[in-house]
Amino acid sequence: MGGIEKRKQRHIRMSLEEDVQSDIGTGLDEVRLIHRALPEMDLEDVNAGVELFGRRLSAPLIISAITGGTEDAKEINAALATAAEEFGIGIGVGSQRIAIEDPSTEHTFRVVRERAPSALVLGNLGCPQLSLGWGAAEARRCVDMIGADALAIHMNPMQEAVQVGGEARYRGILSKVREVVDGIDVPVVMKETGCGVALEEAVKLEEAGVDGLDVSGVGGTSWAAVEHHIAKEVGERDQEDLGRALWNWGIPTAVSIVETSQSTRLKIIASGGIRTGLEMAKAVALGADAVGMAGPFLKRAVEGPDAVREHIRRVLLEFRTVMFLVGARDIEELKRVRVIILGRTAEWLRIRGFDPEDYALRGV
Ligand SMILES: Cc1cc2nc3c(=O)[nH]c(=O)nc-3n(C[C@H](O)[C@H](O)[C@H](O)COP(=O)(O)O)c2cc1C
């Protein structure tokens, strides 16, 4: 088994068996939606459907990038894609680097499009590979491999810095992103991996021509934690301690949603620690166009397609119920409902130059 395959298996194993959750929240617990005692609609009037990157979704939910490249990963992808197709939600594949380097693993990614022929499917490639010389040609191969509707390019400077043998190379990255945007004919989504995106990057990425941003903020899976456990297992003390020290590094998801959605016109995907339909509704009310989850789907996928189905069914039931309770008939209305921001998240937003009062008053 090659080095990348081993690393991928370790990532999955650590995510399933060890504590890899951030100790601080997403900030969404400090966001309140307002209950409407007279919603002036029936529960059955709720329409959660959205259009994103040319596909119709039954609800703004995406299974975030997790894996590919090994036989186990293929099974996980198959279970996730089957459910995504049935529910009409989106799905992203894990980094396709391994399949570009070793085409014999392509089938572990292709299974996603085979099982989800009409779903929104996102390809995945990492910034470090672009820094090391890959460009539009490799990006096109990723898209063609799975008939992707959009390509996610992941940003993971923290993970690469903490990972044993990581490639923390981000010099000149923006011009490489521009090259990919100009060289492929599907939308590009820049995606963090659990540390959030600040408005400075959001603005630069919009100028570079990208179409979307997946904020993947702090509050859920911590890659510092994953790499901490791996470093511990292989006896690399420095990286083990670095992972511990940076366990909660980054921008909470709620803050990142507000910063990026207020400062750009990019399509915003909210992820990082979102676990419930209520949190999903809060993320949309704060400005997200769709919501992604990774950790919860990985846990269900190893149990099989039924567990994945059950998870989606419950999340969407909760999401639609909350839409009813705030009187939102559709996603556009949910985006305009009044939001109250309390506590630490409000302080953070003030530091960043936003007035939380705007959110408390909006829509009244
Ligand atoms: C096992 C595992 C593997 C992942 N691999 C990738 C990847 O290859 N590319 C990527 O963009 N994100 C990857 N992620 C990050 C997720 O897509 C997501 O941004 C992050 O886990 C935060 O979401 P969560 O709190 O819902 O897990 C991975 C996450 C997990 C748990």
The ligand as a Gaussian input file, in Angstrom:
#p B3LYP/6-31G(d) Opt

LIG

0 1
 C      -11.900000      11.462000       7.352000
 C      -12.039000      12.808000       6.735000
 C      -11.410000      13.068000       5.521000
 C      -11.501000      14.318000       4.896000
 N      -10.903000      14.522000       3.688000
 C      -11.083000      15.701000       3.038000
 C      -10.576000      15.886000       1.717000
 O       -9.959000      14.995000       1.119000
 N      -10.780000      17.095000       1.102000
 C      -11.467000      18.103000       1.728000
 O      -11.672000      19.159000       1.130000
 N      -11.932000      17.958000       2.995000
 C      -11.774000      16.784000       3.654000
 N      -12.282000      16.621000       4.914000
 C      -12.854000      17.799000       5.616000
 C      -14.365000      17.850000       5.569000
 O      -14.846000      17.942000       4.251000
 C      -14.929000      19.019000       6.415000
 O      -14.534000      20.235000       5.847000
 C      -14.470000      18.990000       7.862000
 O      -14.404000      17.645000       8.332000
 C      -15.390000      19.768000       8.786000
 O      -16.712000      19.289000       8.739000
 P      -17.345000      18.377000       9.919000
 O      -17.144000      19.094000      11.217000
 O      -18.782000      18.211000       9.540000
 O      -16.613000      17.071000       9.902000
 C      -12.227000      15.365000       5.534000
 C      -12.876000      15.093000       6.757000
 C      -12.799000      13.853000       7.357000
 C      -13.510000      13.609000       8.664000

